[in-house]
Amino acid sequence: MQSGSKFTVVIAKSARKDFEGLPQNIVERIFAGLQRLSTNPFPGTWKAIRRLRLKEPTYRLRISDYRVIYRVQERKIFVLKIVSKKT
């Protein structure tokens, strides 16, 4: 995402498909959120981040009515899914 970031953001193929059809302003907000996430992807630093109760440590980032589901492995953030809260 940005040089100097602590974490690299990797967007999975399934998450890329989720971007299709989203309004441009939401896409821009999600990318801004991912850029901020790349500095520290863990709960406690940002109220919009929550840990999900799954076997593998998985988190969600709330941006408006959308949720970005991701996992952190080593120094990479893997964006798995982008879902609307309304569906």
N, C-alpha and C positions, 0 to 999 in steps of 0.2 A: 504494500500500500504506500508507505512513505519511508524514505531512508531515515535512519535514526530511530525507528520504532523498535520497541522491545520485542514485539511479537509480529509474526507475518500472518496475514489474513488469507486463507485459502477458501474460495467459494466452490462448494460441490456442484456437480452438474444438476442435481435435483433443485438446489437453491437458485441456480441461474434461471431455471425454468419458472420458478416462483416470481421472478422479477417481471416476466412477460405480462403485460396487461396492467401493471401497477401504474398509477399516476406518476408523472415525472417528479412532482414535488416530494412524494413519498420515497421514491428511489434516491433522490438527493439526500433526504434526511437519513435514510438507512446507511448510505455510504459515509455520511458524516459521523454517524454513530459507530460504524465499523472502524473508522479512522481513530476515533476516541478510544474505542475498545482495544486497539492495538497497543496502547500504552499500559493498560492494566485490565485484563478481562475477568477479574474475579469480583464477587460480591463484596460490599463493604465500602467500596470507593465511589460507587455510583448507585443511587437508589433504584435505577431502572433494571439492574441485574439481579437475577434470582437463580439459585441452584435448583435444578429439577430433581425430583426423587426417582432417579433411575440407577441401574446397576453401575454404569460408567458415569463418572462426573460429567454432567451435561448442564448447560446454563441457558437462560433465555434473557434476551435484551428487549425491553419494551420500548417501542417507538410508535407513538400515536396508537392506532388500532391494530398495529402489527407486532408480531413477536419474531425475533431472530433467534433460532435455536442453534447452539454451537457447542463444540467441545474444544478443550485445550489439551494439546499433546506436545510436550517439550516446549519449543518456542513458536508453535504454530497454533492459530485459531482456525478451526474447521467449521465453516458455516454450513449447517446441514439442511436447514429448512427455513422458509419465511412464510408465516401463516397469519391470516387475518383473524382477529379476535371475534369478528362478527360471524365467521363461518363455523 
